[in-house]
Amino acid sequence: MAEFHNAGYRGLYNGETADDIFKRKKLRYREDILDNMNEDELIANLFRINQTKNF
């Protein structure tokens, strides 16, 4: 599952993984990346997540 999320993040963030984003945003342990995004980032990520749901 982590590889799947990282692939999505890499596409939106010029190759950054979830760990890279976590460090860049200086998030604390167990903080969620999605809870710490601006509106544009959140919309792009929610769109990405929604498009990969199993129907």
Secondary structure, 3 states (H helix, E strand, C coil): CHHHHHHHHHHHCCCCCHHHHHHHCCCCCCCCCHHHCCHHHHHHHHHHHHHCCCC
